[in-house]
Amino acid sequence: MSDDPEQTPRRPVPRRLFVGMVVAAGAAATAAIIELVKPGPISAGLPTEPVAAATSVLPATNAPAATPSTAPAVFDKAAFSIDDPTSIWFVVNKLRPIPDATAFVPPGLLPIPASMLNPFGHKLRPETIDALAQMFTAAQTQIGVTLVAQSGYRSFQSQTDAYASYVDSLGTAAADATSARPGYSEHQTGFAIDILDTISGCGTDGDCLGNTPTGRWLANNAYLYGFLLRYQNGQTEITGYEYEPWHFRFIGTNLATHLHTIGIATLEEFFGLPAAPSYAT
């Protein structure tokens, strides 16, 4: 806020005028006041001019008007639904399956454009594609890295096949830590994307990507484009999944930026939902 403007200098009231104003008070009072205001030595601690009287006679005329204070805006947690699977804020986890998941297909799915590397021809919701394109361009410009859309939308059947593959190779308990059961996957919403790059050699396994310049750039900048690193390191007891530095969920720039600003890592914490470390059944 800028400084207040300087006050207009005020002219002191002449001594003789001040004294004349109090003649009617009587000779004794007049004599006392004259004695008070007449010049004296500096050591007496009294001003040589009646400055206080002048200030009271000439009020300030250019003081700025008072500005009412405003409280910071409260983030509207009800702006989008967290229960509707077509909503960008829909929360799906091990306790919150997709309604009617076997038949659910998100509306408006589009292929990821050829301008972005998409080796398996995945689709996404249009708003996710637009944000992803901006983020891919920024990564190329800022750190010289070409990002790869490794995975996007998966149907209920595709997720069934993916989960079964993990169970076959790892067993059910280990599979549940790294792959969603069919009907519980963010990928089925069309808002989730697995991102790799062309230079690190990392895959969608372990913390390899998180230890690279690409992974660090994504973790630090994804919120600017509306993405949340959904399964962050140390959050397994809340999200139910191991650290996945490649898995990003589109939630829009408003919420993503707000979470970044206030330092909350999960949708469960922000929306006051129960932690979901495991399935109900």
C-alpha positions in Angstrom: 0.0 0.0 0.0 1.4 3.5 -0.9 2.2 6.1 1.9 -0.4 8.6 2.9 -0.1 12.0 1.0 1.6 14.7 3.0 -0.6 17.0 4.9 -0.9 20.6 3.7 1.2 22.9 5.9 -0.9 24.8 8.4 -0.3 28.5 9.4 -0.1 29.1 13.1 -2.6 31.5 14.7 -0.9 34.8 15.4 -0.2 35.3 19.2 -2.1 38.6 19.3 -5.2 37.1 17.8 -5.1 34.2 20.2 -4.7 36.5 23.1 -7.5 38.7 21.9 -9.9 35.7 21.7 -9.7 35.2 25.4 -10.1 38.9 26.6 -13.7 38.2 27.7 -12.5 35.6 30.1 -11.3 38.3 32.5 -8.1 40.0 33.2 -6.7 37.3 35.4 -7.3 34.5 32.9 -5.9 36.7 30.1 -2.7 37.3 32.0 -2.3 33.6 32.7 -2.7 32.7 29.1 -0.4 35.4 27.9 2.2 34.1 30.3 1.7 30.6 28.9 2.1 31.4 25.2 4.7 34.0 25.2 8.2 33.0 23.9 10.5 31.5 26.5 13.8 29.7 26.6 13.9 26.3 24.9 14.8 24.7 28.2 11.4 25.5 29.4 10.0 22.8 27.1 7.2 25.0 25.8 6.6 25.9 22.1 7.1 29.5 21.0 3.9 29.4 19.0 0.5 28.0 20.0 0.8 25.0 17.5 -1.8 23.0 19.3 -4.4 25.8 18.9 -3.6 26.1 15.3 -4.1 22.4 14.7 -7.5 22.4 16.3 -8.6 25.5 14.4 -7.6 24.2 10.9 -8.6 20.5 10.5 -7.0 18.4 7.8 -8.8 18.6 4.4 -6.8 16.2 2.3 -6.6 13.0 4.5 -7.4 9.9 2.5 -10.8 8.2 3.0 -10.7 5.1 5.1 -10.6 1.9 3.1 -12.8 -0.9 4.5 -10.8 -4.1 5.1 -11.8 -7.2 3.1 -11.4 -10.8 4.3 -9.7 -13.3 2.0 -12.1 -15.2 -0.3 -13.0 -18.6 1.0 -12.4 -21.5 -1.5 -15.7 -22.9 -2.6 -15.4 -26.7 -2.1 -18.8 -27.2 -3.6 -18.0 -25.6 -6.9 -17.9 -29.1 -8.5 -19.2 -32.4 -7.4 -16.9 -35.0 -5.8 -19.5 -37.7 -6.4 -20.2 -37.4 -10.1 -17.7 -39.3 -12.2 -18.0 -36.7 -15.0 -16.8 -33.9 -12.6 -13.2 -32.8 -12.6 -13.3 -33.0 -8.8 -14.7 -36.5 -8.6 -12.9 -38.5 -6.0 -12.4 -42.2 -6.7 -10.4 -44.4 -4.4 -10.6 -47.8 -2.7 -13.6 -46.7 -0.7 -15.3 -44.6 -3.5 -15.9 -46.7 -6.6 -17.2 -45.3 -9.9 -21.0 -45.5 -9.9 -22.3 -48.1 -12.4 -18.7 -48.6 -13.4 -19.2 -51.6 -15.7 -21.2 -49.3 -18.0 -19.6 -45.9 -17.4 -17.8 -44.2 -20.3 -16.8 -40.5 -19.8 -18.4 -38.1 -22.2 -16.5 -36.4 -24.9 -13.4 -38.6 -25.0 -10.9 -37.5 -27.7 -7.7 -39.0 -29.0 -4.5 -37.3 -27.6 -3.2 -35.3 -30.6 -0.3 -36.5 -32.6 1.7 -33.4 -31.5 2.2 -35.3 -28.2 3.8 -38.7 -28.0 1.1 -41.2 -27.3 2.5 -44.6 -28.1 -0.7 -46.6 -27.3 -3.3 -44.2 -28.8 -4.9 -43.2 -25.5 -7.9 -40.8 -25.2 -8.7 -38.3 -22.6 -11.4 -35.8 -21.7 -11.1 -32.6 -23.8 -10.2 -30.3 -20.9 -7.5 -32.7 -19.8 -6.0 -32.7 -23.3 -5.9 -28.9 -23.5 -4.0 -28.7 -20.2 -1.7 -31.6 -21.1 -0.7 -29.9 -24.3 0.3 -26.7 -22.4 2.3 -28.7 -19.9 4.1 -30.8 -22.6 5.1 -27.6 -24.4 6.3 -26.0 -21.2 8.5 -29.0 -20.3 10.1 -28.8 -23.8 10.7 -25.1 -23.5 11.9 -25.0 -19.9 13.9 -28.1 -19.5 14.3 -29.4 -23.0 12.4 -32.7 -22.3 9.9 -34.4 -24.5 7.1 -35.9 -22.3 5.2 -39.0 -23.2 1.5 -39.8 -22.6 2.1 -43.3 -21.5 -1.4 -44.0 -20.4 -4.8 -42.2 -20.4 -8.4 -43.4 -20.4 -9.0 -47.1 -19.7 -12.3 -48.8 -20.0 -13.7 -51.0 -17.3 -12.5 -54.0 -19.3 -9.1 -52.6 -19.9 -8.7 -52.0 -16.2 -9.8 -55.5 -15.5 -7.1 -56.9 -17.7 -4.4 -54.6 -16.3 -5.3 -55.5 -12.7 -5.4 -59.2 -13.5 -1.9 -58.9 -15.0 -0.5 -57.4 -11.8 -2.2 -60.1 -9.7 -0.7 -62.8 -11.8 2.8 -61.4 -11.5 2.8 -59.9 -7.9 -0.1 -61.5 -6.0 -3.2 -59.7 -4.8 -1.7 -57.7 -1.9 1.1 -56.3 -4.0 -1.2 -55.7 -6.9 -3.6 -53.7 -4.7 -0.7 -51.4 -3.8 0.1 -50.4 -7.3 -3.0 -51.0 -9.5 -6.7 -50.2 -9.0 -9.3 -52.9 -9.1 -11.7 -52.5 -12.0 -14.3 -49.9 -11.2 -12.0 -48.0 -8.8 -9.5 -46.5 -11.3 -9.0 -42.8 -12.0 -8.1 -43.8 -15.5 -11.7 -44.8 -16.2 -12.7 -41.1 -15.6 -10.7 -39.8 -18.5 -9.0 -37.3 -16.2 -5.9 -39.3 -15.3 -2.6 -39.6 -17.3 0.6 -41.5 -16.8 3.5 -39.4 -17.9 7.1 -40.5 -18.8 9.8 -39.0 -21.0 12.1 -40.0 -23.8 15.4 -39.7 -22.1 15.4 -41.1 -18.6 14.6 -44.7 -19.4 12.1 -44.9 -16.5 8.9 -46.8 -16.6 5.7 -46.9 -14.6 7.3 -48.7 -11.7 9.1 -47.6 -8.6 10.5 -44.2 -7.9 12.8 -43.9 -10.9 11.0 -41.0 -12.6 10.8 -39.0 -9.3 14.6 -38.9 -9.1 15.0 -37.4 -12.6 14.9 -33.7 -13.7 11.7 -34.6 -15.5 10.0 -36.1 -12.4 11.1 -33.1 -10.3 9.8 -30.6 -12.9 6.5 -32.4 -13.1 6.1 -32.5 -9.3 6.9 -28.8 -9.0 5.0 -27.4 -12.0 2.0 -29.7 -12.8 -0.3 -27.6 -10.6 0.2 -24.7 -12.9 -1.6 -26.6 -15.6 -4.3 -28.1 -13.4 -2.8 -31.4 -12.5 -2.2 -33.1 -9.2 0.5 -35.7 -8.5 -2.2 -38.0 -7.1 -0.2 -40.7 -5.3 2.6 -38.8 -3.6 5.5 -40.2 -1.6 4.5 -41.0 2.0 0.7 -40.8 1.4 -0.1 -44.5 1.0 -2.1 -44.7 4.2 -4.4 -42.0 2.7 -4.5 -42.8 -1.0 -4.0 -46.6 -0.8 -1.3 -46.6 -3.4 2.5 -46.6 -3.4 4.3 -43.5 -4.7 3.7 -43.1 -8.4 5.7 -40.1 -9.7 4.2 -40.6 -13.2 0.4 -40.6 -12.3 -1.3 -37.2 -12.6 -4.9 -36.3 -12.2 -6.5 -33.3 -13.9 -8.5 -31.3 -11.3 -8.3 -27.8 -12.9 -6.0 -24.9 -12.1 -8.1 -23.4 -9.3 -8.1 -26.5 -7.1 -4.6 -27.6 -8.1 -3.1 -24.1 -7.3 -5.1 -24.0 -4.0 -3.8 -27.3 -2.9 -0.2 -26.3 -3.8 -0.6 -23.0 -1.9 -2.0 -24.5 1.3 0.3 -27.6 1.2 -2.3 -30.3 1.1 -1.2 -33.4 -0.9 -4.4 -35.4 -1.3 -8.0 -34.9 -2.3 -9.1 -37.0 0.6 -7.6 -34.6 3.1 -8.9 -31.5 1.4 -12.5 -32.7 1.1 -12.5 -34.3 4.5 -13.0 -37.8 3.2 -11.9 -40.9 5.1 -8.5 -42.3 4.3 -8.7 -45.2 1.8 -5.7 -47.5 2.4 -7.6 -50.6 1.5 -10.9 -51.8 0.0 -13.9 -52.2 2.1 -14.3 -55.9 1.0 
